Amino acid sequence: MKNTQAGFEYSGDYYEAIGDFMREQYLKYGFAQGTMQEADFLMELMNLQEGTRILDIGCGPGRHSLELARRGISTVGVDISAEFIRHANREAAKEELQQYFRWRMPAS
């Protein structure tokens, strides 16, 4: 991908490596601790109701997608990191959220 404003090319692979390396440890960082409040904000801002469908692009380990699924929002998460996808799928299965939650890795 070429960023014409910055004058450099960038493939996006950085995020794949970070996600695959950090996996669920990513969720221990301070910036990941406000998930419930962020989901509250999204629910209000977007007027989300149970059964609403959401596409979460670049959703990492699924913290927002999973929280929204807990609230009855049908979510599809997409991320470049296979490890983030595995983590999110495990969490969805543990909580029996499969009916609300689908996780996909983009096709190469």
NUDREN-983962 format. One record per atom (N, C-alpha, C): z, x, y; atom name. Coordinates in nm, 2 decimals, decimal comma, padded with zeros to 4 digits, m for minus. Atoms other than C-alpha are relative to their C-alpha. Layout:
N
SITE|w|u|v|bakol
SITE|Z|X|Y|CA
...
//
This chain:
108
SITE|w|u|v|bakol
SITE|00,00|00,08|m00,12|N
SITE|00,00|00,00|00,00|CA
SITE|00,00|00,09|00,12|C
SITE|00,01|m00,08|m00,12|N
SITE|m00,10|00,14|00,34|CA
SITE|00,07|m00,07|00,11|C
SITE|m00,07|00,05|m00,11|N
SITE|00,13|00,08|00,63|CA
SITE|m00,08|00,05|00,12|C
SITE|00,08|m00,05|m00,10|N
SITE|m00,11|00,11|00,92|CA
SITE|00,08|00,02|00,13|C
SITE|m00,09|m00,02|m00,12|N
SITE|00,16|00,08|01,19|CA
SITE|00,07|00,14|m00,01|C
SITE|m00,08|m00,12|00,02|N
SITE|00,36|00,37|01,05|CA
SITE|m00,09|00,12|m00,04|C
SITE|00,10|m00,10|00,04|N
SITE|00,05|00,56|00,93|CA
SITE|00,03|00,07|m00,13|C
SITE|m00,03|m00,07|00,13|N
SITE|00,17|00,63|00,57|CA
SITE|m00,03|m00,10|m00,11|C
SITE|00,02|00,08|00,12|N
SITE|00,11|00,50|00,22|CA
SITE|00,13|m00,01|m00,07|C
SITE|m00,13|00,02|00,07|N
SITE|00,39|00,35|00,02|CA
SITE|m00,03|m00,10|m00,11|C
SITE|00,03|00,08|00,12|N
SITE|00,36|00,20|m00,33|CA
SITE|00,11|m00,10|m00,03|C
SITE|m00,12|00,09|00,03|N
SITE|00,71|00,03|m00,34|CA
SITE|00,07|00,04|m00,12|C
SITE|m00,06|m00,05|00,12|N
SITE|00,81|00,23|m00,65|CA
SITE|00,15|00,03|00,02|C
SITE|m00,14|m00,04|m00,03|N
SITE|01,13|00,34|m00,47|CA
SITE|00,10|m00,11|m00,05|C
SITE|m00,09|00,11|00,04|N
SITE|01,29|m00,01|m00,53|CA
SITE|00,01|m00,02|m00,15|C
SITE|00,00|00,01|00,14|N
SITE|01,20|m00,01|m00,89|CA
SITE|00,10|00,10|m00,06|C
SITE|m00,08|m00,10|00,05|N
SITE|01,37|00,32|m00,95|CA
SITE|00,15|m00,02|00,03|C
SITE|m00,14|00,03|m00,04|N
SITE|01,68|00,22|m00,75|CA
SITE|00,06|m00,11|m00,09|C
SITE|m00,05|00,11|00,08|N
SITE|01,72|m00,11|m00,94|CA
SITE|00,02|00,04|m00,14|C
SITE|m00,01|m00,04|00,14|N
SITE|01,66|00,05|m01,28|CA
SITE|00,12|00,10|m00,02|C
SITE|m00,10|m00,09|00,00|N
SITE|01,91|00,32|m01,20|CA
SITE|00,14|m00,07|00,02|C
SITE|m00,13|00,06|m00,04|N
SITE|02,19|00,11|m01,04|CA
SITE|00,04|m00,12|m00,09|C
SITE|m00,02|00,12|00,08|N
SITE|02,16|m00,20|m01,25|CA
SITE|00,12|m00,09|00,06|C
SITE|m00,11|00,09|m00,05|N
SITE|02,48|m00,42|m01,22|CA
SITE|00,09|00,07|00,10|C
SITE|m00,09|m00,08|m00,09|N
SITE|02,66|m00,14|m01,03|CA
SITE|m00,03|m00,04|00,15|C
SITE|00,04|00,04|m00,13|N
SITE|02,46|m00,26|m00,73|CA
SITE|00,09|m00,11|00,06|C
SITE|m00,08|00,12|m00,04|N
SITE|02,68|m00,57|m00,71|CA
SITE|00,14|00,04|00,05|C
SITE|m00,13|m00,05|m00,04|N
SITE|02,99|m00,35|m00,64|CA
SITE|00,00|00,04|00,14|C
SITE|00,01|m00,04|m00,14|N
SITE|02,87|m00,25|m00,30|CA
SITE|00,05|m00,11|00,10|C
SITE|m00,05|00,10|m00,09|N
SITE|03,03|m00,42|00,00|CA
SITE|m00,10|m00,10|00,05|C
SITE|00,10|00,09|m00,05|N
SITE|02,70|m00,57|00,12|CA
SITE|m00,03|m00,12|m00,10|C
SITE|00,02|00,10|00,11|N
SITE|02,69|m00,77|m00,21|CA
SITE|00,12|m00,09|m00,02|C
SITE|m00,12|00,08|00,02|N
SITE|03,03|m00,93|m00,16|CA
SITE|00,00|m00,13|00,07|C
SITE|00,00|00,13|m00,07|N
SITE|02,93|m01,22|00,06|CA
SITE|m00,09|m00,10|m00,06|C
SITE|00,10|00,09|00,07|N
SITE|02,71|m01,40|m00,19|CA
SITE|00,03|m00,15|00,02|C
SITE|m00,03|00,14|m00,02|N
SITE|02,89|m01,73|m00,17|CA
SITE|m00,02|m00,05|00,14|C
SITE|00,02|00,04|m00,14|N
SITE|02,89|m01,74|00,21|CA
SITE|m00,14|00,00|00,03|C
SITE|00,14|m00,01|m00,03|N
SITE|02,53|m01,64|00,22|CA
SITE|m00,07|m00,12|m00,07|C
SITE|00,06|00,12|00,06|N
SITE|02,44|m01,92|m00,03|CA
SITE|00,04|m00,13|00,07|C
SITE|m00,03|00,12|m00,09|N
SITE|02,64|m02,17|00,18|CA
SITE|m00,09|m00,01|00,12|C
SITE|00,08|00,00|m00,12|N
SITE|02,44|m02,06|00,48|CA
SITE|m00,14|m00,05|m00,04|C
SITE|00,13|00,04|00,04|N
SITE|02,11|m02,10|00,29|CA
SITE|m00,01|m00,15|m00,03|C
SITE|00,00|00,14|00,03|N
SITE|02,21|m02,44|00,16|CA
SITE|00,00|m00,09|00,12|C
SITE|m00,01|00,08|m00,13|N
SITE|02,29|m02,57|00,51|CA
SITE|m00,13|00,02|00,08|C
SITE|00,12|m00,03|m00,08|N
SITE|02,00|m02,40|00,69|CA
SITE|m00,12|m00,07|m00,05|C
SITE|00,12|00,05|00,07|N
SITE|01,74|m02,51|00,44|CA
SITE|00,01|m00,14|m00,05|C
SITE|m00,03|00,14|00,05|N
SITE|01,90|m02,85|00,36|CA
SITE|m00,03|m00,01|m00,14|C
SITE|00,03|00,00|00,15|N
SITE|01,89|m02,76|m00,01|CA
SITE|00,09|m00,11|m00,07|C
SITE|m00,06|00,11|00,08|N
SITE|01,98|m03,05|m00,25|CA
SITE|m00,02|00,04|m00,14|C
SITE|00,01|m00,02|00,14|N
SITE|02,04|m03,04|m00,62|CA
SITE|m00,14|m00,04|m00,04|C
SITE|00,14|00,03|00,05|N
SITE|01,70|m03,02|m00,79|CA
SITE|m00,11|00,07|00,09|C
SITE|00,10|m00,08|m00,08|N
SITE|01,53|m02,83|m00,50|CA
SITE|m00,04|00,12|m00,07|C
SITE|00,05|m00,12|00,07|N
SITE|01,31|m02,55|m00,62|CA
SITE|m00,02|00,11|00,10|C
SITE|00,00|m00,12|m00,09|N
SITE|01,33|m02,20|m00,47|CA
SITE|m00,06|00,11|m00,07|C
SITE|00,06|m00,12|00,04|N
SITE|01,13|m01,89|m00,51|CA
SITE|00,07|00,12|00,07|C
SITE|m00,08|m00,11|m00,06|N
SITE|01,34|m01,57|m00,45|CA
SITE|m00,08|00,13|m00,03|C
SITE|00,08|m00,12|00,02|N
SITE|01,11|m01,27|m00,41|CA
SITE|00,07|00,12|00,05|C
SITE|m00,08|m00,12|m00,02|N
SITE|01,27|m00,93|m00,43|CA
SITE|00,15|m00,03|m00,01|C
SITE|m00,13|00,05|00,01|N
SITE|01,58|m01,09|m00,56|CA
SITE|00,10|00,09|m00,07|C
SITE|m00,10|m00,10|00,06|N
SITE|01,74|m00,78|m00,72|CA
SITE|00,06|m00,06|m00,13|C
SITE|m00,07|00,04|00,12|N
SITE|02,01|m00,86|m00,98|CA
SITE|00,03|m00,15|00,00|C
SITE|m00,01|00,15|00,00|N
SITE|01,99|m01,23|m00,89|CA
SITE|00,12|m00,06|00,06|C
SITE|m00,13|00,05|m00,05|N
SITE|02,31|m01,27|m00,69|CA
SITE|m00,03|m00,13|00,08|C
SITE|00,02|00,13|m00,07|N
SITE|02,16|m01,54|m00,46|CA
SITE|m00,07|m00,10|m00,09|C
SITE|00,06|00,10|00,10|N
SITE|01,94|m01,70|m00,73|CA
SITE|00,10|m00,06|m00,09|C
SITE|m00,10|00,05|00,09|N
SITE|02,23|m01,73|m00,97|CA
SITE|00,09|m00,09|00,07|C
SITE|m00,09|00,09|m00,07|N
SITE|02,46|m01,87|m00,71|CA
SITE|m00,06|m00,13|00,04|C
SITE|00,07|00,13|m00,02|N
SITE|02,20|m02,13|m00,61|CA
SITE|m00,01|m00,08|m00,12|C
SITE|00,02|00,07|00,12|N
SITE|02,14|m02,21|m00,97|CA
SITE|00,14|m00,07|m00,04|C
SITE|m00,13|00,06|00,03|N
SITE|02,52|m02,27|m01,01|CA
SITE|00,02|m00,13|00,08|C
SITE|m00,01|00,11|m00,08|N
SITE|02,48|m02,53|m00,74|CA
SITE|m00,11|m00,11|m00,03|C
SITE|00,10|00,10|00,04|N
SITE|02,19|m02,71|m00,92|CA
SITE|m00,13|00,02|00,06|C
SITE|00,13|m00,03|m00,06|N
SITE|01,90|m02,55|m00,73|CA
SITE|m00,08|00,07|m00,11|C
SITE|00,09|m00,06|00,10|N
SITE|01,61|m02,46|m00,96|CA
SITE|m00,06|00,12|00,06|C
SITE|00,04|m00,12|m00,06|N
SITE|01,54|m02,10|m00,89|CA
SITE|m00,10|00,08|m00,09|C
SITE|00,09|m00,10|00,06|N
SITE|01,26|m01,85|m00,98|CA
SITE|00,02|00,13|00,07|C
SITE|m00,02|m00,13|m00,06|N
SITE|01,35|m01,49|m00,91|CA
SITE|m00,11|00,10|m00,05|C
SITE|00,10|m00,10|00,03|N
SITE|01,09|m01,21|m00,89|CA
SITE|00,05|00,13|00,05|C
SITE|m00,04|m00,13|m00,04|N
SITE|01,18|m00,84|m00,88|CA
SITE|m00,08|00,10|m00,07|C
SITE|00,07|m00,11|00,06|N
SITE|01,01|m00,51|m00,95|CA
SITE|00,08|00,08|m00,11|C
SITE|m00,09|m00,08|00,09|N
SITE|01,31|m00,37|m01,14|CA
SITE|00,03|m00,08|m00,13|C
SITE|m00,02|00,06|00,13|N
SITE|01,32|m00,45|m01,51|CA
SITE|00,15|m00,01|m00,03|C
SITE|m00,14|00,01|00,03|N
SITE|01,69|m00,37|m01,53|CA
SITE|00,07|m00,11|00,08|C
SITE|m00,05|00,11|m00,07|N
SITE|01,77|m00,61|m01,25|CA
SITE|m00,03|m00,13|m00,07|C
SITE|00,04|00,12|00,07|N
SITE|01,58|m00,87|m01,44|CA
SITE|00,08|m00,03|m00,12|C
SITE|m00,09|00,01|00,12|N
SITE|01,77|m00,80|m01,76|CA
SITE|00,14|m00,05|00,03|C
SITE|m00,14|00,04|m00,04|N
SITE|02,10|m00,83|m01,58|CA
SITE|00,00|m00,14|00,04|C
SITE|00,00|00,14|m00,04|N
SITE|02,01|m01,16|m01,42|CA
SITE|m00,02|m00,09|m00,11|C
SITE|00,02|00,09|00,12|N
SITE|01,89|m01,31|m01,75|CA
SITE|00,12|00,00|m00,08|C
SITE|m00,13|00,00|00,07|N
SITE|02,21|m01,20|m01,92|CA
SITE|00,10|m00,09|00,06|C
SITE|m00,10|00,08|m00,07|N
SITE|02,42|m01,36|m01,65|CA
SITE|m00,04|m00,15|m00,01|C
SITE|00,05|00,14|00,01|N
SITE|02,21|m01,68|m01,66|CA
SITE|00,03|m00,06|m00,14|C
SITE|m00,03|00,04|00,14|N
SITE|02,25|m01,70|m02,04|CA
SITE|00,15|m00,02|m00,02|C
SITE|m00,15|00,01|00,01|N
SITE|02,63|m01,64|m02,02|CA
SITE|00,05|m00,13|00,06|C
SITE|m00,05|00,12|m00,08|N
SITE|02,67|m01,92|m01,77|CA
SITE|m00,08|m00,13|m00,04|C
SITE|00,09|00,11|00,04|N
SITE|02,41|m02,15|m01,94|CA
SITE|m00,07|m00,06|00,11|C
SITE|00,08|00,04|m00,12|N
SITE|02,20|m02,16|m01,63|CA
SITE|m00,15|00,00|m00,02|C
SITE|00,15|m00,01|00,02|N
SITE|01,86|m02,13|m01,80|CA
SITE|m00,08|m00,11|00,05|C
SITE|00,08|00,12|m00,04|N
SITE|01,76|m02,48|m01,71|CA
SITE|m00,02|00,01|00,15|C
SITE|00,02|m00,02|m00,14|N
SITE|01,80|m02,38|m01,34|CA
SITE|m00,06|00,13|00,04|C
SITE|00,03|m00,14|m00,04|N
SITE|01,71|m02,02|m01,35|CA
SITE|m00,11|00,06|m00,08|C
SITE|00,11|m00,08|00,07|N
SITE|01,39|m01,83|m01,44|CA
SITE|m00,02|00,13|00,07|C
SITE|00,01|m00,14|m00,06|N
SITE|01,35|m01,46|m01,38|CA
SITE|m00,13|00,06|m00,06|C
SITE|00,12|m00,06|00,04|N
SITE|01,02|m01,28|m01,39|CA
SITE|m00,02|00,13|00,07|C
SITE|00,04|m00,13|m00,06|N
SITE|00,89|m00,93|m01,33|CA
SITE|m00,14|m00,02|00,03|C
SITE|00,14|00,02|m00,04|N
SITE|00,56|m00,92|m01,14|CA
SITE|m00,09|00,07|m00,10|C
SITE|00,11|m00,06|00,09|N
SITE|00,25|m00,84|m01,35|CA
SITE|m00,05|00,12|00,07|C
SITE|00,06|m00,13|m00,05|N
SITE|00,12|m00,49|m01,31|CA
SITE|m00,14|m00,01|00,03|C
//
